[in-house]
Every structure is written in C-alpha cells, then in structure tokens.
C-alpha cells in the first residue's frame, strides 16, 4: 500500500524521558512534515524537510529534533519530555503542486 | 487572530441537507486545502485549490482569490459525512507547511 506510516500509534511516557516517533512514506514525495495537534484539535506546523534540508522550524523548543536518514523517512526525536508535549503528532508528505498525505497520527501522553 | 478563519465552528444538520462551510484567509496563498478529520483521528486531503472550483462526488470546493475566500459544499449530506472539516492555506514555496483554520465540526443526523 502506498501511504505515510508512522509509529507508534500511542505513546505513554513519563516526564523527563526521551522518545522518538518514526515516519516513512513510499509515495516518492519530495517534502515531509511534522504537525502537532493540541488538545483543542488545532493543527500547527512543526518542521518540514525537503531533500534532507530543514525548511521550517516554527517556534518549536529545541528539545524537538527531526532526523531524516533519507528522503522517505522523517523521524521526530523529543528529549526531556514535558506535560505540555502531550498532543497528537502527525507526519505528512507532499509533492510540489500536489496535495498532502497524512499519517494516522501518534497520540503522545506525558504523565 | 488566526490567519485562516473558518465558519461555522459547529454545524448540525439533517440527512439530505445542503451543507456549506466557509473559509477566509488573510495571507497570500499558492494553494488552499480542504481536509477531513474523522472521529478516529485520521486526516484525509479532500481538495487542493488555487483557482475556480473542484468537484468530487458530493463534495464541491470553490475559491475566490480576489476575496480570499473559499467554500466547501456537501450535497445530499449523509451521517457518514460527520467529521471535522479543516481549511488550510499553503502560503509559500513548495516546501512550506500549511496554516490551518480551527476546523468545522459537522454532525449529520439521520
């Protein structure tokens, strides 16, 4: 199946831990993104990667770091997790002048 | 003030009704996207518009670039259309991300 797949779907962890969320796309898209959806369901861009170059970083704490080993993968690493990091994180990919494809989301709960 | 505004925030209608959701944006855009998020949480891209009108099944999306306004219409609405509909603006180059509206929570009652 052609898709954007992200893992895990659910992640429960304690404050202060370090965690990663993985994302892979097999659509041949040239740009990948991480979006955060907060408790009020509002979506906001975190990062985008185009040809392994970081394009946007929108006021995201430096505890969050995207890692792209290749064009098909964009993983999200989070250090020293805080309660306020609890949210749903969506990976997405796109190709210029075409629409977006979203992953199914990772619900992160920090306790 | 958000750069992308949607209305209404919540909409409840009866099955079969014609539905309109509006989106206004204050940024210059290269494309306007309509997305659908079901209660299960997944997000699906419905339309990408840069001008005019697009139709897919019972869904129609229009955009007026001069007025910075877009509408999403659903004809012959059905309970399975119940979802959150999100308008999002792509305002920059190919690699820029989307700026989202706050969504319209639509419930279609049988």
Interface residues (C-beta under 8 A of the other chain):
Chain A: X30 X31 X33 X35 X40 X41 X42 X43 X44 X45 X48 X50 X55 X56 X58 X88 X90 X92 X96 X97 X98 X99 X100 X101 X102 X104 X105 X107
Chain B: X31 X33 X35 X37 X41 X42 X43 X44 X45 X47 X48 X84 X86 X88 X94 X95 X96 X97 X98 X99 X100 X102 X103
